[in-house]
Amino acid sequence: MLVSKRLKRLLKLVPGERRFGFYRFLPFFFVLGGAMEWFMINVRIGKETFYDVYRRKQSERQYEERMEKGE
């Protein structure tokens, strides 16, 4: 209960409750989404970024599809 009361009090501090209601949190989600996108594009873990892995897997799937059609 103590955490719930603290959380409610913290959420009340976000402005725009009467005008926007729950949607007043939308800008936070946009910023969070942008930060995640930037992280996936620019931060390398090992030698690859998320998009390097995605592109490689996509090209592997396309190659497998071509091989299946060709057989």
C-alpha positions as CSV (number, residue, x, y, z in Angstrom):
1,M,0.0,0.0,0.0
2,L,2.8,2.4,0.8
3,V,4.3,2.1,-2.7
4,S,0.9,2.6,-4.3
5,K,0.3,5.8,-2.4
6,R,3.7,7.1,-3.3
7,L,3.1,6.2,-7.0
8,K,-0.2,7.9,-7.0
9,R,1.3,11.0,-5.5
10,L,4.1,10.9,-8.1
11,L,1.7,10.5,-11.0
12,K,-0.4,13.5,-9.7
13,L,2.6,15.7,-10.2
14,V,2.4,15.3,-13.9
15,P,0.6,18.3,-15.3
16,G,-2.5,18.3,-17.5
17,E,-4.7,15.8,-15.5
18,R,-8.0,17.7,-16.0
19,R,-7.4,18.6,-19.7
20,F,-5.7,15.4,-21.0
21,G,-6.5,12.7,-18.4
22,F,-4.5,9.6,-18.9
23,Y,-3.1,10.9,-22.3
24,R,-0.9,13.4,-20.5
25,F,1.7,10.6,-20.3
26,L,1.9,10.2,-24.1
27,P,5.0,12.5,-24.4
28,F,6.9,10.2,-22.1
29,F,6.2,7.2,-24.2
30,F,7.2,9.1,-27.4
31,V,10.5,10.0,-25.8
32,L,11.0,6.4,-24.5
33,G,10.3,5.0,-28.0
34,G,12.7,7.4,-29.6
35,A,15.4,6.5,-27.1
36,M,14.9,2.8,-27.7
37,E,15.1,3.4,-31.5
38,W,18.3,5.4,-31.1
39,F,19.8,2.7,-28.9
40,M,19.0,-0.1,-31.4
41,I,20.5,1.9,-34.3
42,N,23.6,3.3,-32.7
43,V,24.7,1.0,-29.8
44,R,26.8,-1.9,-30.8
45,I,26.8,-5.0,-28.6
46,G,29.8,-7.0,-29.7
47,K,30.2,-6.2,-33.3
48,E,26.6,-5.8,-34.3
49,T,23.7,-3.5,-33.8
50,F,20.1,-4.7,-33.6
51,Y,19.5,-3.6,-37.2
52,D,22.5,-5.5,-38.5
53,V,21.1,-8.7,-37.1
54,Y,17.6,-7.9,-38.4
55,R,18.9,-7.3,-42.0
56,R,21.0,-10.4,-41.9
57,K,18.1,-12.6,-40.8
58,Q,15.8,-11.0,-43.4
59,S,18.3,-11.7,-46.2
60,E,18.7,-15.3,-44.9
61,R,14.9,-15.8,-45.1
62,Q,14.8,-14.4,-48.6
63,Y,17.6,-16.7,-49.7
64,E,15.8,-19.7,-48.2
65,E,12.6,-18.8,-50.0
66,R,14.4,-18.5,-53.3
67,M,16.1,-21.9,-52.8
68,E,12.7,-23.5,-52.0
69,K,11.1,-22.0,-55.2
70,G,14.1,-23.0,-57.3
71,E,13.9,-26.6,-56.3
